[in-house]
Amino acid sequence: MEILILEVITGFYIWENEMTDCPSKILNILLSYHNAISKKEILNAPITSYIANDDIINKDFKYSLDDKQILKILNRLNPDYNNEYAKWFSISSILKKSGYRVAWDMWSSKNTLKYDKEQNEKYWEKLPTDKTTADFNFIISIINTTANGGDKIKALSKICMEYNPLTKTDNMKEINEKYLSNDLINPNKDIIFKSGLGTGKTTCTFDYVIKNNISILSICCLVSVVNSHMEKYKTKAKRIY
């Protein structure tokens, strides 16, 4: 079950401190949500089923590095990411969304026992990506987390394309209630809550995840907000259990 709940908090903050690397435990959890589709299933699928997907190559931004520079970064990945299919699938999806086909093929070719250039060409054309596919900085996080004292790589800056703001669509719903209810959460969809302070965004989210025994990752711009979330979560969990 995969649930993304984004809580939008009113306010503007300037973050000047260097962010801490994501713990390897959380990276592994995030990777596990990106379930690998078997190579046979991808190769047997018609190209039209994937080629029409607007998210095959990311159109929101690009990176300033070329394929040779990207390959140098990929070479720092643990060999398991080229030898184990599930890990290779995750990295391949990210590289396709980032548009690094040449770097992907050269990196994949290092696995001499499994590499097949002709088959890889077909695989790339049909490899599906979507809005849940991570960007290249996720790969950098994996490398930095497992660097074992080696030099860490700085996150890549994005060259943003023309901004397309989120506008009202059929998927948006206005709620005229004092507090949000966890009945609004659909486990099969990504959900964004946007409402003022004190309207129950955190409360309904915690009620849902505790009731259904689901892990939750709280990402906030202020340590005080994270501490508040932790205390509220612990208090609610004690009441239920």
Helices and strands as residue ranges (DSSP letters): E 5-8, H 24-33, H 39-44, H 48-51, E 61-63, H 67-74, H 80-83, H 85-98, H 101-108, H 117-126, H 137-145, E 158-160, G 182-184, E 191-194, H 201-211, H 223-240
